Each structure stands twice: as structure tokens, then as C-alpha cells.
Amino acid sequence: MPHDHPHDHKHDHDHDHHHDHGPALTFKLHTVRMYVGDFSGAFTFYSQTLGLPVVTGDAAGPYALFNTGGAQLALERIPHNSPAYDELVGRFAGISFMVPDLNALYESLVAKGVEFMAPPQKQSWGGGIAHFRDPAGNILSVVGKL
């Protein structure tokens, strides 16, 4: 049965994939910022170790944007002697990356020397979660199927 849409796109009729035809969001998460002191080391970690595509910026800093498939991840250098350094660097970031196979990703990153707090832990929703540190000590999370 044909149906009209105010925009032109192809429906794939995959019932696991839902289109949101509601009103446009006022607040759309665009960028999450991570603060680091050693920008070059952090840039290498995010671009090469994690493999996030670079949108803009390079190892020289003082900032770079990475494509995560949703909101962008911004890396921002903050001087070690900044009064805010201890408050902004080396903390639990509250950022989770969704991955298709958590165990495979965990094994891959451990082999690259990434420091995890613990192996992936099963969660009540059926998947798992694991937390890792970037070179600045910031703690990020990965979630996905175990």
C-alpha cells in the first residue's frame, strides 16, 4: 500500500530499523569533548588505536574532531598547568561507544595495549559493558553483544 512522505527516501522494510517521523529534535547531540594534556599521544590513540576517522585536525592539536557515526568526539588539549587540568583530565567521561561484538573488540584493544578496568561484564539488558582508559587517564565505555 503506497504512503506519502514529506521527504524522499527508500524504505527497506526491515522491521529492526525504525524511521522517526516525529517532530525534529531541538537538542541533537553533536559533539562530546575529551580533554587531554599530551595531545599528540591522545590523537594517535583515538585515530590509530581505536580507529576513529578524523573529521578535522591532526596530531599537532590543539583540537581534533573524530567521526563516531553519531555525535562527533572532540579531543581538546588543555595545558598541564591549567587550574582546570585536574578537574577535566583523567576522569570517568560517561561516554559509551556501541560496538557489534564486545568480546572481539576487547581482545583486539587489549592486544594493542589498551588498559581496561576489567573484562566485559554482562548487563541486565542482555549485552555487556567494559571500561577502558585513554592515554590521559580518561575512562570511556564500550557496550555491545557478548
Residue pairs with C-beta under 8 A, 6 or more apart in sequence:
5 21
9 19
11 19
29 70
29 71
30 71
30 72
31 65
31 71
31 72
31 73
31 74
32 71
32 72
32 73
32 74
32 93
32 95
33 74
33 75
33 76
34 42
34 73
34 74
34 75
34 76
34 93
34 95
34 134
34 136
34 138
35 76
35 77
35 78
35 85
35 88
35 89
35 136
35 138
36 42
36 75
36 76
36 77
36 78
36 89
36 134
36 135
36 136
36 138
37 77
37 78
37 79
37 80
37 85
37 89
37 136
38 135
38 136
39 59
39 60
39 61
39 62
39 75
39 77
40 59
40 60
40 61
41 135
42 75
42 134
42 135
42 136
43 57
43 58
43 59
43 61
43 64
43 75
44 59
45 134
45 135
46 52
46 64
46 66
46 73
46 75
46 134
47 53
47 54
47 64
47 66
49 109
49 112
49 113
49 114
50 109
52 66
52 67
52 68
52 73
53 66
53 67
54 64
54 65
54 66
54 67
55 64
55 65
55 66
55 67
55 72
56 64
56 65
57 63
57 64
57 65
57 75
58 64
61 75
61 77
62 76
62 77
63 74
63 75
63 76
63 77
64 74
64 75
65 72
65 73
65 74
65 75
66 72
66 73
66 74
66 75
68 97
73 95
78 84
78 85
78 88
78 89
79 85
89 136
89 137
89 138
90 136
90 137
90 138
91 137
91 138
91 139
92 131
92 138
92 139
93 138
93 139
93 140
95 140
95 141
96 129
96 140
96 141
96 142
96 143
97 140
97 141
97 142
97 143
98 142
98 143
98 144
99 105
99 142
99 143
99 144
100 144
100 145
101 144
101 145
102 120
102 127
102 128
102 129
102 130
102 142
102 143
102 144
102 145
102 146
103 120
103 128
103 146
105 142
105 144
106 116
106 119
106 120
106 130
106 142
109 116
109 132
110 116
114 132
114 133
115 132
115 133
116 130
116 131
116 132
116 133
117 130
117 131
117 132
117 133
117 139
118 130
118 131
119 130
120 128
120 129
120 130
120 146
121 128
121 129
121 130
122 128
122 146
123 129
123 143
127 143
127 144
127 145
127 146
128 143
128 144
128 145
128 146
129 141
129 142
129 143
130 141
130 142
131 139
131 140
131 141
131 142
132 139
132 140
132 141
132 142
133 139
133 140
134 140
